[in-house]
Protein backbone atom coordinates (compact mmCIF):
# COMPACT_ATOMS: atom_id res chain seq x y z
CA UNK A 1 0.00 0.00 0.00
CA UNK A 2 1.37 3.38 -1.01
CA UNK A 3 1.71 6.09 1.64
CA UNK A 4 -0.80 8.89 1.11
CA UNK A 5 0.94 12.27 0.64
CA UNK A 6 -0.51 15.75 1.02
CA UNK A 7 0.61 18.85 -0.88
CA UNK A 8 -0.18 22.28 0.51
CA UNK A 9 1.18 25.67 1.41
CA UNK A 10 1.68 26.44 5.07
CA UNK A 11 2.03 30.02 6.30
CA UNK A 12 5.02 29.93 8.66
CA UNK A 13 6.56 33.00 10.25
CA UNK A 14 4.80 35.24 7.76
CA UNK A 15 6.03 33.37 4.69
CA UNK A 16 4.44 30.70 2.52
CA UNK A 17 6.12 27.29 2.52
CA UNK A 18 5.09 24.76 -0.13
CA UNK A 19 5.32 21.30 1.42
CA UNK A 20 4.59 17.68 0.57
CA UNK A 21 4.26 15.23 3.46
CA UNK A 22 2.60 12.03 4.59
CA UNK A 23 -0.93 12.80 5.81
CA UNK A 24 -0.19 11.30 9.23
CA UNK A 25 2.76 13.64 9.92
CA UNK A 26 2.51 16.08 12.76
CA UNK A 27 3.18 19.77 12.42
CA UNK A 28 6.38 19.20 14.40
CA UNK A 29 7.65 16.72 11.82
CA UNK A 30 6.73 18.92 8.87
CA UNK A 31 8.26 22.07 10.37
CA UNK A 32 11.55 20.31 11.05
CA UNK A 33 11.82 17.91 8.11
CA UNK A 34 10.03 19.70 5.26
CA UNK A 35 10.29 23.40 6.12
CA UNK A 36 13.75 23.10 7.70
CA UNK A 37 12.90 25.01 10.89
CA UNK A 38 14.64 23.01 13.59
CA UNK A 39 14.14 25.47 16.45
CA UNK A 40 10.98 23.60 17.40
CA UNK A 41 12.28 20.58 19.29
CA UNK A 42 11.28 16.94 19.55
CA UNK A 43 10.63 16.13 23.18
CA UNK A 44 8.25 13.53 24.51
CA UNK A 45 6.03 13.55 21.38
CA UNK A 46 3.12 12.86 23.73
CA UNK A 47 2.10 16.43 24.53
CA UNK A 48 3.56 16.36 28.02
CA UNK A 49 6.78 18.40 27.87
CA UNK A 50 5.98 21.55 25.86
CA UNK A 51 9.29 21.48 23.99
CA UNK A 52 7.49 21.60 20.63
CA UNK A 53 5.24 24.59 21.43
CA UNK A 54 4.49 26.90 18.50
CA UNK A 55 1.81 29.51 17.94
CA UNK A 56 -1.08 28.78 15.61
CA UNK A 57 -3.27 31.79 14.98
CA UNK A 58 -1.62 33.39 18.01
CA UNK A 59 -2.35 30.55 20.45
CA UNK A 60 0.24 28.24 21.99
CA UNK A 61 -0.14 24.72 20.56
CA UNK A 62 1.86 21.53 21.01
CA UNK A 63 3.02 20.81 17.47
CA UNK A 64 3.60 17.13 18.25
CA UNK A 65 -0.16 16.71 18.71
CA UNK A 66 -1.28 18.80 15.73
CA UNK A 67 -1.59 17.15 12.33
CA UNK A 68 0.07 19.28 9.66
CA UNK A 69 -2.89 18.76 7.29
CA UNK A 70 -5.05 20.67 9.78
CA UNK A 71 -2.79 23.74 9.61
CA UNK A 72 -3.32 24.83 6.03
CA UNK A 73 -4.67 28.39 5.95
CA UNK A 74 -3.58 29.12 9.51
CA UNK A 75 -0.80 31.39 10.76
CA UNK A 76 2.03 29.33 12.28
CA UNK A 77 4.82 30.97 14.23
CA UNK A 78 7.97 29.23 15.42
CA UNK A 79 10.87 30.47 17.50
CA UNK A 80 12.66 31.38 14.26
CA UNK A 81 9.95 33.98 13.66
CA UNK A 82 10.46 35.80 16.96
CA UNK A 83 13.24 38.13 15.85
CA UNK A 84 12.16 41.56 14.68
CA UNK A 85 14.44 42.23 11.72
CA UNK A 86 17.91 41.73 13.12
CA UNK A 87 16.82 42.41 16.70
CA UNK A 88 15.98 39.79 19.26
CA UNK A 89 12.41 39.76 20.50
CA UNK A 90 12.21 41.27 24.02
CA UNK A 91 11.53 37.80 25.45
CA UNK A 92 14.69 36.46 23.81
CA UNK A 93 16.69 39.42 25.13
CA UNK A 94 15.30 38.95 28.63
CA UNK A 95 16.15 35.23 28.59
CA UNK A 96 19.71 36.04 27.51
CA UNK A 97 20.15 38.94 29.94
CA UNK A 98 18.84 37.00 32.93
CA UNK A 99 20.48 33.65 32.18
CA UNK A 100 17.09 31.93 31.93
CA UNK A 101 18.32 29.22 29.55
CA UNK A 102 20.86 26.61 30.49
CA UNK A 103 21.04 23.79 27.96
CA UNK A 104 18.43 25.65 25.89
CA UNK A 105 16.53 22.62 24.62
CA UNK A 106 13.24 23.67 26.23
CA UNK A 107 13.74 27.39 25.58
CA UNK A 108 12.05 27.64 22.15
CA UNK A 109 8.85 26.07 23.49
CA UNK A 110 8.90 28.25 26.60
CA UNK A 111 9.47 31.39 24.52
CA UNK A 112 6.51 30.56 22.28
CA UNK A 113 4.23 29.76 25.23
CA UNK A 114 5.27 33.05 26.84
CA UNK A 115 4.66 34.99 23.64
CA UNK A 116 1.18 33.47 23.41
CA UNK A 117 0.49 34.49 27.01
CA UNK A 118 1.70 38.06 26.51
CA UNK A 119 -0.41 38.46 23.38
CA UNK A 120 -3.49 37.75 25.53
CA UNK A 121 -2.30 39.41 28.73
CA UNK A 122 0.52 41.99 28.47
CA UNK A 123 0.69 42.36 32.27
CA UNK A 124 0.42 38.86 33.68
CA UNK A 125 0.81 38.13 37.36
CA UNK A 126 3.44 35.61 38.44
CA UNK A 127 0.61 33.07 38.86
CA UNK A 128 -0.54 33.68 35.27
CA UNK A 129 2.99 33.12 33.99
CA UNK A 130 3.29 29.92 36.02
CA UNK A 131 -0.04 28.69 34.66
CA UNK A 132 0.84 29.54 31.04
CA UNK A 133 4.18 27.75 31.29
CA UNK A 134 2.78 24.84 33.30
CA UNK A 135 3.03 22.48 30.34
CA UNK A 136 6.66 23.34 29.58
CA UNK A 137 9.19 21.19 31.38
CA UNK A 138 12.81 22.16 31.98
CA UNK A 139 15.29 19.71 33.42
CA UNK A 140 18.13 22.20 33.94
CA UNK A 141 16.73 25.22 35.76
CA UNK A 142 14.69 25.80 38.86
CA UNK A 143 12.28 27.90 36.75
CA UNK A 144 12.95 31.04 38.82
CA UNK A 145 15.04 32.75 36.11
CA UNK A 146 12.53 31.69 33.45
CA UNK A 147 9.69 33.35 35.34
CA UNK A 148 11.76 36.49 35.90
CA UNK A 149 12.68 36.59 32.20
CA UNK A 150 9.04 36.34 31.10
CA UNK A 151 8.11 39.13 33.52
CA UNK A 152 10.99 41.31 32.32
CA UNK A 153 10.18 40.58 28.66
CA UNK A 154 6.58 41.60 29.34
CA UNK A 155 7.75 44.84 30.94
CA UNK A 156 9.97 45.61 27.94
CA UNK A 157 7.07 44.93 25.55
CA UNK A 158 4.85 47.28 27.56
CA UNK A 159 7.56 49.94 27.59
CA UNK A 160 7.66 49.72 31.39
CA UNK A 161 11.41 49.97 31.81
CA UNK A 162 10.96 51.35 35.33
CA UNK A 163 10.17 47.82 36.49
CA UNK A 164 13.68 46.67 35.59
CA UNK A 165 14.75 43.76 37.80
CA UNK A 166 17.20 44.61 40.59
CA UNK A 167 20.94 44.26 39.87
CA UNK A 168 21.04 40.97 41.81
CA UNK A 169 18.89 39.35 39.15
CA UNK A 170 21.46 40.20 36.47
CA UNK A 171 24.65 39.84 38.51
CA UNK A 172 23.79 37.33 41.23
CA UNK A 173 25.25 39.36 44.09
CA UNK A 174 25.29 43.00 45.05
CA UNK A 175 27.66 45.09 43.02
CA UNK A 176 30.86 45.68 45.04
CA UNK A 177 30.73 49.03 46.78
CA UNK A 178 26.97 49.29 46.39
CA UNK A 179 25.31 50.93 49.35
CA UNK A 180 22.80 48.75 51.19
CA UNK A 181 19.66 50.60 52.17
CA UNK A 182 17.38 49.11 54.81
CA UNK A 183 13.69 49.38 54.05
C-alpha positions in Angstrom: 0.0 0.0 0.0 1.4 3.4 -1.0 1.7 6.1 1.6 -0.8 8.9 1.1 0.9 12.3 0.6 -0.5 15.7 1.0 0.6 18.8 -0.9 -0.2 22.3 0.5 1.2 25.7 1.4 1.7 26.4 5.1 2.0 30.0 6.3 5.0 29.9 8.7 6.6 33.0 10.3 4.8 35.2 7.8 6.0 33.4 4.7 4.4 30.7 2.5 6.1 27.3 2.5 5.1 24.8 -0.1 5.3 21.3 1.4 4.6 17.7 0.6 4.3 15.2 3.5 2.6 12.0 4.6 -0.9 12.8 5.8 -0.2 11.3 9.2 2.8 13.6 9.9 2.5 16.1 12.8 3.2 19.8 12.4 6.4 19.2 14.4 7.6 16.7 11.8 6.7 18.9 8.9 8.3 22.1 10.4 11.5 20.3 11.1 11.8 17.9 8.1 10.0 19.7 5.3 10.3 23.4 6.1 13.8 23.1 7.7 12.9 25.0 10.9 14.6 23.0 13.6 14.1 25.5 16.4 11.0 23.6 17.4 12.3 20.6 19.3 11.3 16.9 19.5 10.6 16.1 23.2 8.2 13.5 24.5 6.0 13.6 21.4 3.1 12.9 23.7 2.1 16.4 24.5 3.6 16.4 28.0 6.8 18.4 27.9 6.0 21.6 25.9 9.3 21.5 24.0 7.5 21.6 20.6 5.2 24.6 21.4 4.5 26.9 18.5 1.8 29.5 17.9 -1.1 28.8 15.6 -3.3 31.8 15.0 -1.6 33.4 18.0 -2.4 30.6 20.4 0.2 28.2 22.0 -0.1 24.7 20.6 1.9 21.5 21.0 3.0 20.8 17.5 3.6 17.1 18.2 -0.2 16.7 18.7 -1.3 18.8 15.7 -1.6 17.2 12.3 0.1 19.3 9.7 -2.9 18.8 7.3 -5.0 20.7 9.8 -2.8 23.7 9.6 -3.3 24.8 6.0 -4.7 28.4 5.9 -3.6 29.1 9.5 -0.8 31.4 10.8 2.0 29.3 12.3 4.8 31.0 14.2 8.0 29.2 15.4 10.9 30.5 17.5 12.7 31.4 14.3 9.9 34.0 13.7 10.5 35.8 17.0 13.2 38.1 15.8 12.2 41.6 14.7 14.4 42.2 11.7 17.9 41.7 13.1 16.8 42.4 16.7 16.0 39.8 19.3 12.4 39.8 20.5 12.2 41.3 24.0 11.5 37.8 25.5 14.7 36.5 23.8 16.7 39.4 25.1 15.3 38.9 28.6 16.1 35.2 28.6 19.7 36.0 27.5 20.1 38.9 29.9 18.8 37.0 32.9 20.5 33.7 32.2 17.1 31.9 31.9 18.3 29.2 29.6 20.9 26.6 30.5 21.0 23.8 28.0 18.4 25.7 25.9 16.5 22.6 24.6 13.2 23.7 26.2 13.7 27.4 25.6 12.0 27.6 22.2 8.8 26.1 23.5 8.9 28.3 26.6 9.5 31.4 24.5 6.5 30.6 22.3 4.2 29.8 25.2 5.3 33.1 26.8 4.7 35.0 23.6 1.2 33.5 23.4 0.5 34.5 27.0 1.7 38.1 26.5 -0.4 38.5 23.4 -3.5 37.8 25.5 -2.3 39.4 28.7 0.5 42.0 28.5 0.7 42.4 32.3 0.4 38.9 33.7 0.8 38.1 37.4 3.4 35.6 38.4 0.6 33.1 38.9 -0.5 33.7 35.3 3.0 33.1 34.0 3.3 29.9 36.0 0.0 28.7 34.7 0.8 29.5 31.0 4.2 27.7 31.3 2.8 24.8 33.3 3.0 22.5 30.3 6.7 23.3 29.6 9.2 21.2 31.4 12.8 22.2 32.0 15.3 19.7 33.4 18.1 22.2 33.9 16.7 25.2 35.8 14.7 25.8 38.9 12.3 27.9 36.7 13.0 31.0 38.8 15.0 32.7 36.1 12.5 31.7 33.4 9.7 33.3 35.3 11.8 36.5 35.9 12.7 36.6 32.2 9.0 36.3 31.1 8.1 39.1 33.5 11.0 41.3 32.3 10.2 40.6 28.7 6.6 41.6 29.3 7.7 44.8 30.9 10.0 45.6 27.9 7.1 44.9 25.6 4.8 47.3 27.6 7.6 49.9 27.6 7.7 49.7 31.4 11.4 50.0 31.8 11.0 51.3 35.3 10.2 47.8 36.5 13.7 46.7 35.6 14.7 43.8 37.8 17.2 44.6 40.6 20.9 44.3 39.9 21.0 41.0 41.8 18.9 39.4 39.2 21.5 40.2 36.5 24.6 39.8 38.5 23.8 37.3 41.2 25.3 39.4 44.1 25.3 43.0 45.0 27.7 45.1 43.0 30.9 45.7 45.0 30.7 49.0 46.8 27.0 49.3 46.4 25.3 50.9 49.4 22.8 48.8 51.2 19.7 50.6 52.2 17.4 49.1 54.8 13.7 49.4 54.0 
